[in-house]
Amino acid sequence: MANGSRQAAWEFFGTELKRRREDAGITQVELGARVFVSGGYIGQFEQAIRKPQLDVAQRIDEALQTDGIFERLCRKLIDDPRYADYFAGVVELERLATAVHDYEPTVVPGLLQTPAYARALTLATHPFAAEEFVEDRVVARVERSAILEDAARPVYWVVVHETVLRVPVGGPRVTAEALDRVARLAEERKVLLQVFPFSAGAPANSGSLRLMEFEDAPPTAYTETSFSGSLLDDPAVVRRARRAYDLIRGAALSPEASLALVRSAAEDFRRCTHTT
């Protein structure tokens, strides 16, 4: 993971640890005694100065009865080869978020992709990869999308550029199926979908943009380009990212018109499969 993204994710770990500890009415010294470290160490974890080992994170979960949250965060921050190094921390944060707002300018967002679409994207960027590598990436993408089926799923608002509806990733059939899934999730009200049309001109942000909100932690922003990503938690930067997202959302089509356009694009790709 890139240094900035990793540090921001560890800072989230510390903020969440402090909140959970205070909610339980436990001091740093008391928690340290329960997990066999000093109270000073707990304070350093909370300030993201020192990173806990996995066994310490597991004992923190036991002491605070947090259902494995800190173990999962720690495992993801240590390493997960299925994700790009700059994205692994974002995956765990999305599981904790109460709201996720995505803008995607070129491809169907990861949480909405079908396995075939995810496979085509993986092969496009790793054309010489072993099959095991490709399969691991696809499985990881499918596992992430499971949060949209959860009763406690976050509010998920997505704006995609019209480009997403016109580029045949994996061929017309694969793209049609991917757009069908996007439409179905919108119809089931598991995602609020808007399309930023070509006619709207230049968007307020040129790359991928994600905003995440949490119940008792500050919001974060995540931006991504082709080969790097940045997890941002500086309040002023997050406010700027929110303004950019609001401008994009304001220029996008209504959810109803967006759904109709997605359905139409899927049908266009299906017609291509019948004529080839």
N, C-alpha and C positions, 0 to 999 in steps of 0.2 A: 504494500500500500504506500502511496506517496506520503511523504512526511507530514504535509499539511492535513491530509485527510485522516491519517492515523491519529495525529495529535488531537484533532477535533473530536474524533470518536472516543478517544480515551477521556477527554474532558466531559463528554456526555456520560460516560461510565461513572466518573467522579460525582457529577451533579446528581445522577440518579441514586448513587450510593448514599450520598448525604441526605437526600429527600427520604429514602426508605428508612435510613437509620433514625432520623428525627421523628418520622411518623411512628416508629416503634418505641419512641421515648428512651433511646439508648445513647449513651455518650460514646465518644470515640474510644475512650479508655475501656469502657465496658465491652464494646464490640471487639476491640483488639484482644481482650482477655479471652473472649469466646472463640476467636479464630486463631489464637496463638501467635499474634503479632502485637507490637506496641500500639498504644493509642496514637502516637506520632505517625506511625506507618499509615494508620487509617486516614489521618488528616492528609497525608501526602497522596494517598489514593484519590481522595476526594478533590484534591487540587491538580490531579493528573501529573504530579511531579514524579511519583513512583508508580510503576505498573505492577499489579498483583500477579503472582503465579496462578496457574489454573487451580491448584488444590486450595489456595486461599480463597479464590472466587467461589469455589464449591462450598467451602465452610461458611462464607458470608451468606450464601443462599440458605443454608441450613439455619444459621443464626437468625436471619431476618424473615425466614419463611417466604422467600420470593420466587419460588417455583422455577428455579434454574435460570433466571434472567441473567445473573452476573456470570454464571458459567458459560452460557451461550454467547454473551457479548465477548468474553475473554477468548473463547475458542475462535470466534470470527476474526477478532483483532490479531490473534496470534498468526493465523494463516488459514486460507481456504483456497486451494489451487483452482477450484472451479470458477472463480471470479477473477476479473482483472484486479491487479493489486491495489488499484486506487478505488475500487468499488466495494470491496468486501465489507467495510464498516457501514456503508450505506444500506446494505441488505439487512443487517441486524437492526438498524435504526427504523427501517420501514415497518418491521414487525412490531415495534413499540409505538408507532405513530398513531394518533387519533385521526389525522387527516393528511393526505398526500395529494399534491397538486403537480401534475407533470405537463411539460411542453416538449413535444418531440418533433423536430423539423424534417426527419428523413425516413424513419422506420417506425413500425408499430411498437409502442412502448413494451418493455419486457414483460410486465405483468399481464399483458393482453395477448401475447404471442401464442400461436399454436406450436406444438413440437416440430412440425415440418418447417415452419417459418423460422424458428430458432435455429434449426439445423442448417438451413440455407444461409443464414447470416453468419453462423460459425464457420462454415466452409468458405464463405466469401473472404473472411479475414484470416483464415488458417487453411489454405488450400492443400497443404501437404501434411496436415495433422493426422495422427493415428486415430483409428475409429474410436478407441476408448476415450481419448481426449474429447472428441466431438460429442460422444454420448454423455459424458460427464457434464459438459456445458449445457446440453439440452435438458437433462434431468434437473440440473440446478435451476434452470429457467422455469420449468414446470412446477417445481417445488415452491418457488417464490409466488407463483400465481395462485397457489392454494389459499392465500390470505383473503382473496376476494370471495371465497366460498364460506368463510368463517362468519358465524353470527356476529362476532365482535370485530368485523372487518373495519378498517379505517374508511372515512369518507374519501372517495377517490374521484378527483376531478382531472380530466385529461383534455388538453388541446393538442391536436395534431395538425401539422401543415398539410395542405392538399397534396403536396408531393408524396406523402405517405400512401395516399390512395391511388397513385398513378404508377409507381415503380413496381415492376413484377419481380419481387423477391422470391427466388425459387421457382419461377415460372407462373403462368396465369392461374393454374389450378391451386397451387399452394397459397398464392396471394388472395384468391377469392375465398378460400376457406378461412384464412386469417381475418379478412374483413368481415366475414360472416360471424366469427366469434366476437369481434369487437361490437358488431351490431347487436348480437344476442345479449351480451353483458350490459349494454346500454338499455336495451328493452327490459331487462330484468332489474334495472335500477341499481346495479352493482358498480356502475361507473357513470359519472356525468360527463358526456362527451361533447366536444365542440371541434369544428374544423376551421382552421385559419385558411381562407381561400386565396388563390392566386390574385384575385382582384383586390385584395386588401393591401397589396404592396409589400414593403419590407416589414418584417416583424421587429419588435423591440428588443429581441434577443436572437442571435444568430445560431446558437448551439442549443443542446439539450439543457433543460432547466427543471429542477425539482425543488419544491418547497415541502417541508415536513413539519407538522405541528404535534405537540405532545401534551399530555394532560397536565403535568407538573414540571415541565422543563422548557427552556426557551426554544423557539422555532429554529430550524436550520435550513440552509439552502445548499443545493448541490448543482454544480455546472459541469458539463462534460464536452470534450472535443474528441477527435478521432483517437488520440493516443494518451489522453490524460483526463483526470477528473479532480475536482476540488470540493471538499466538504467545508461549508462556510458557516460559522456561528457568530461572527461579529454582528451585533445588532444593527449597526448602520448599513453593513453590506447586505444583510438579510432584508432590510427595508427596501433597499434599491432593487434587489431581486424580486421582491413582492410587487413593486411598482411596474417592473418590466412585465411580469406575468399578468398583472391586471390590464396593462395596455394590450397585450396579446389577446387576452380573453375578451376584452371589450371590442376588438376588431374582428373577432371570430363570428361564424354563423351561429344562429340559435341552436340549442340541442335538437330540436325537431328537424330543422333544415340540415343539420350536420348528419343526423341519422339517415335521412333520405339520401344524402350524397354518398354516404358509405355504402348503403344498399345498392345504389346505382353503379358505383365503381365495382363492387363485387360482381354484379350482373355483367358488366362490361368484360371482366376477366373470364367469366364463365363462357361468354359467347366466343372468346378467343380460343378456349379449349375445344369448342365444338367445330371450329373452322380450321383447326390445324391437324 
